[in-house]
Amino acid sequence: QFQYSYEAIGHPPSLIHVPTHFFKVVVVVSQIANDESGPTFQLKKFAAFVLPHSESDEKSNRLRLVDCIVRLTDLEAVAGFEFFPALLGSHKDGSGDDIPLHKEVADALTDDIRAHAKNNQLLLEDGNAKHGETGILLPQNGAGISKRRQKKIKQLLRGDSPPLFQHLCK
């Protein structure tokens, strides 16, 4: 049994529940072709955010956007649908992989941004102004990824091949 407690607008029995959070998925694309089948776009940057839905007050004004970034596949799982399957791949593309490679790369980039932000915040709290360096991280569920796929993700992230896209917060 679940119990929810959040605000609602209206009068019973017609109440409208006000969500506690909302999400935004931002993509930056460039047009790479325009032929008879229509324009073709390439993903340049992306970010996925879950932000608190609250009135403006002193506490929310200090909200750092980097603290609100989330992994794309986690947001898709909670929201119940896929974002931009034509750009990032679809779970139903028949490749046999559970998560499309572009989405795993997106998750790895998000994990990396979060790790850098956390390290930088910890260093600032300690009074040290230097920026912390961490390595590129594999997605948190790396145990379920084949070694070949882990190697491909590392290759794509380290620059051994042209970059697919970047995180918007980088």
Secondary structure, 3 states (H helix, E strand, C coil): CCCCCCCEEEECCEEEECCCEEEEEEEEEEEEEEECCEEEEEEEEEEEEEEECCCCCHHHHCCCHHHHECCHHHHHHHHCCCCCHHHHCCCCCCCCCCCCHHHHHHHHHHHHHHHHHHHHHHHHHCCCCCCCCCCCCCCCCHHHCCHHHHHHHHHHHHCCCCCCCEECCC
